[in-house]
Amino acid sequence: MIGDYDVANIRREFPILERQVNGFPLVYLDSAASAQKPRIVIETQREYLAHFHSNIHRGAHSLAIQATEAFEGAREIIKEHFNANINAEIIFTSGATDSINIVAGSWGRANLTASSTVLLTHLEHHSNIVPWQILASEIGFKIDVVELLSDGSLDIQDYKTKLTTSPSLVCFSHVSNTLGTINDAKLLTSLAHEAGAIVLVDGAQAAPHMNVDLSDINCDFYAASGHKMYGPTGIGFLYGKLAILESMPPLRGGGEMISSVSFEEPTTFNVPPYKFEAGTPHISGAIAFGAAIKWMESIGVENIAAHEQALTKYAHEKLLQIEGLKIYGTAEHKASVVSFLVEGIHPSDLGILLDQLGVAVRTGHHCTEPLMNWFKIPGTVRASFAAYSTFEDIDALVAALERAIKMLK
Ligand code: PLP
């Protein structure tokens, strides 16, 4: 136990961490792909499904009112946690990917023209590249990409230079899922705003690891996923500044997003956030996402961050003692991800052997193929940490790696 951070106690809240994999106690080092769930999240979802499941907003009966209150309560939790101005700025989505696609399909289609530029970075996840490529093939705008420095941090000089071309939209990840690089979202946003751009921040990897203050960052859009924050899959949110959301056309038509529908008169649309929430949402997911955020707050996001920082530092030190191992992503500010390669060994081979030894890591390009191309590598092995990760997990990774390397060399 370091200071007041009682990781053993935290681990007891995660039933999955008690299981064995391939005859070994599970060492789960793939939290960047998806974090495990504490009992309160599992119970909250079960409680809703068992006791007050009903469709929301439309019903006058007691169950519908209870379900609506819990669903809207989760929106309030997100708004408070991320310090948005009002609940209407929080749109429930199926996750960060969906959130970015809404910005592309609605704001992008309405505001970008053949002469526009969208500025991305070499750090982006495919979720923050492909929606723009699809839209560019339709509209014909240019996609420009900010360079990196060799440690995997953003080349700020190149960013400033590319901003002089007056992009309409700047999109960057707050934290890189492959390298862990933490971008200074507030600084990047203010520079982009000075250049007249709208700013979309992909916060999928930041939200689980740090307090994110949207009013302070001042970005126009922010995307995140519930499942990376100890919540269920299939739920996330898009934050958008209210005035921008109000100006945007709806993307998907259906129930809930309308004000009135007629065959005689033009159909009119609901206000944000409902304008962007067509159809029955993932109600149990949203409510349990709220519980996950409350759980993070009960531990203290800053305490989780400090624990993960200590783990990341320890992992760097231990892994670098392995001969031929190179870490990709050594930026001064980085979150709890360590990507590496061992000379002469393909990352997938290492991943398979580590799994046989009970260690779950991710291997491959991590949905960042352009970043892998930038480093001229096929992929990496990625170990990632969360609130429940331990120094013993890292020792187990190192021991398993040493065994796997011996078998492969
Ligand atoms: N952006 C980043 C940086 C990610 O790491 C991920 C998922 O790994 C996503 C976006 C997409 O998130 P989701 O699959 O939850 O939509």
Boltz pocket constraint, residues with backbone or C-beta under 6 A from the ligand:
constraints:
  - pocket:
      binder: B
      contacts: [[A, 32], [A, 33], [A, 94], [A, 95], [A, 96], [A, 97], [A, 98], [A, 125], [A, 127], [A, 128], [A, 173], [A, 175], [A, 176], [A, 177], [A, 202], [A, 204], [A, 205], [A, 225], [A, 366]]
      max_distance: 6.0
